[in-house]
Amino acid sequence: MPGNPPVPGFPTRRLRRLRRTPALRRLVAQTRLTVDDLVAPLFVADGLTEPRPVASLPGVSQHTVRSVADEARRLQSLGVPGVILFPLPRPGDKDPSGSAALDPDGITGRSIGAVREAVGDGLVVMADCCLDEFTDHGHCGIVDPATGEVDNDATVELYAELAVVQARAGADVVAPSGMMDGQVAAIRSALDDSGRTMTAILAYAAKYASALYGPFREAADVTIVGGGDRTGYQQDWRNGREAVTEVDLDIAEGADMVMVKPALTYLDVVAEVRQRVDVPVAAYHVSGEYAMVKAAAERGWIDGPAVALEQITAVKRAGADFVLTYFAGELAEALGA
């Protein structure tokens, strides 16, 4: 039998019909962002007596140990499932090896312990496992004085020690972000040897040497001495296939989850990684991505909350299982309204 004749306006008119009302659009939405998809980055600085706002990150502060615990409780009450902590030492405690990070009684252990005590098991407590906040040269590990480059193997040993300190303090997840070769394997071995077999690893597997980290470095009080950069150990922002190799290596070494950073500028990488692997995929909507939205909104050029929702939903649409974002608290309030 001959087929049915074409219907004028089909399928275009069908698509328009399904967009007609907010209820219809909500019913057929292909991507849904919920509070369960959000992780909030939190900075906590040693020696502060009250939170200190970060000028380039409106709405973000360096916390005291007490206020970071309070903020974690607030986020928990909003339904946010996780936080990631960035402990910061007193400026005078920085040294070439970032040794203050490894002190169990220092800001690393105290801040993780305070948040764990405040939220119990009701919130996933993640800890950034790196040394740049603690080194006096601003690099992510030990710098070889002969070459001026980061010593990969010596740095990896310190990451393994730091991960154990973080796990013992109460971290559910340690997140190595230094992009050192072999860091995940070394951390997994150290955690297992210390009896922390159930501490998970979220690897910053595809972390780019991006120009979007500026506000973070203000928040973390990090300056690379001599105007240097991290292009020697972070990924070249022009490369995509390289990210897949890095992700495969980290999973082979024992990563439980992998991350792409930045998020919005690398949606192609997020999508490629999601298609390739079975482990959870995270993406970090970084400080520069956040700050640009805030700056444009302050000038009245865009609807800031609407853009934030659109951007983080786009990251989820690309394939991220969860998103680290400074918008976590704001979005949780909006999504829960």
Secondary structure, 3 states (H helix, E strand, C coil): CCCCCCCCCCCHHHHHHCCCCHHHHHHCCCCCCCHHHEEEEEEEECCCCCCEECCCCCCCEEECHHHHHHHHHHHHHCCCCEEEEEEECCHHHCECCCHHHHCCCCHHHHHHHHHHHHHCCCCEEEEEECCCCCECCCCCCCECCCCCCECHHHHHHHHHHHHHHHHHHCCCEEEECCCCCCHHHHHHHHHHHCCCCCCEEEEEEEEECCCCCHHHHHHCCCCCHHHCCCCCCCECCCCCHHHHHHHHHHHHHCCCEEEEECCHHHHHHHHHHHHHCCCCEEEEECHHHHHHHHHHHHCCCCCHHHHHHHHHHHHHHHCCCEEEECCHHHHHHHHHC
